Amino acid sequence: KVAAVNNAVAFRRPCELPTATYDACMPEPEVANKVSAAAPVASGRGHVGLPPRMADVAKVAGVSHQTVSRVLNDFPKIRPATRDRVLAAIEELGYRRNVAARTLVTRRSRTIGVITADMSHYGPANTMLGLESASRAAGYSLSLAGLTQISATSLRAAVDQVMDQAVEAVVVIVAHQAALTLARSLRIGVPLVLVEGDLSAAPLTAGVDQIAGARLATRHLLDLGHDTVLHLPGPANWLDAAARHQGWRMALEERDLPIPALMAEGDWSSHSGYEIGRAMLGESRPTAVFAANDQMALGLLRALHEAGLRVPEDVSVVGFDDLPESGYFTPPLTTVRQDFEKLGQRTMALVLRVLAGEHDASEPLVEPQLIVRSSTAAPVR
């Protein structure tokens, strides 16, 4: 009897062993026959005039419908050769998963709704790009809705738009005071994450430490020996602009320096930087200026040039954002860099944690970096 048992074990098929893969019991298909059987399935489509189905992939690969499903869902116990055959069939046919059907079965859309405004501005646009990259890496897609204006009606319409896509969470990227107030009042039935609007590092918020960035810029100019630093501010109703203004004040107060009168606020554009710069030069001749963003700094550089002032010999200038073009300004601009890729990663990390049940998940603010170039120098005495 022992011998009989041993013989039975010895002659087990591979699929009956404890370490067997899911498809080990399946006979190797006769590839030529399977391809022939699938002849009506043209490359790039299933039945004539219809997109390819999972059954078409199974037929071409010579496997079951369930095996195709398990390959698509990254089931671990699939033999590499079988997985490769299925993936090759998917590529040949141009098969795409039916997202609506998958959502019905799994009750998971793997889609995140994103609401944003002012995509023409560098910060919101690159925050969006960073989030898109991080969500794709996590296996999620984004459904985007833009705000036509900062109002309760516009925000509600944007929320309804993304909620119609059965999103699992909503991310709001609007660093505007009114939008923050409106977003906090939302009750939408899925997790809501605020990006840039709330810089307190509170649960379910993400952002770059704008105050720390402004302090870096101001301290850099003071460390070079400038007696004080003027600030060219952004729009006061933008939370980023308010935080940069606060950081500038804090850096001066740390040195017991008086706070210079604030110039008229800009609107993030180069034109506003140019006009405010001209007005500033009509009243004073500072040796150091911290502009709220690089575009406003660019306008200021032109105003200084037209006034016959050299940068950095006569006036040092620091911006904020580190635009791709900032290193090619004349002169190359010293600025504060925001890591939008890291911001996207931390935002997605918050989304995943709250979806996993961690309702008070929080992430630290992203630390900015001072990029020193040729627009700053010690003052000439």
Secondary structure as GFF3:
##gff-version 3
##sequence-region A 1 381
A	DSSP	alpha_helix	2	10	.	.	.	ID=ss1
A	DSSP	three_ten_helix	14	16	.	.	.	ID=ss2
A	DSSP	alpha_helix	31	37	.	.	.	ID=ss3
A	DSSP	alpha_helix	54	61	.	.	.	ID=ss4
A	DSSP	alpha_helix	65	72	.	.	.	ID=ss5
A	DSSP	alpha_helix	80	93	.	.	.	ID=ss6
A	DSSP	alpha_helix	99	106	.	.	.	ID=ss7
A	DSSP	beta_strand	111	116	.	.	.	ID=ss8
A	DSSP	alpha_helix	122	137	.	.	.	ID=ss9
A	DSSP	beta_strand	141	146	.	.	.	ID=ss10
A	DSSP	alpha_helix	152	163	.	.	.	ID=ss11
A	DSSP	beta_strand	169	173	.	.	.	ID=ss12
A	DSSP	alpha_helix	177	184	.	.	.	ID=ss13
A	DSSP	beta_strand	192	195	.	.	.	ID=ss14
A	DSSP	beta_strand	205	206	.	.	.	ID=ss15
A	DSSP	alpha_helix	210	223	.	.	.	ID=ss16
A	DSSP	beta_strand	230	232	.	.	.	ID=ss17
A	DSSP	alpha_helix	239	254	.	.	.	ID=ss18
A	DSSP	alpha_helix	270	281	.	.	.	ID=ss19
A	DSSP	beta_strand	288	291	.	.	.	ID=ss20
A	DSSP	alpha_helix	294	306	.	.	.	ID=ss21
A	DSSP	beta_strand	316	318	.	.	.	ID=ss22
A	DSSP	three_ten_helix	326	328	.	.	.	ID=ss23
A	DSSP	beta_strand	335	337	.	.	.	ID=ss24
A	DSSP	alpha_helix	340	355	.	.	.	ID=ss25
A	DSSP	beta_strand	369	371	.	.	.	ID=ss26
###
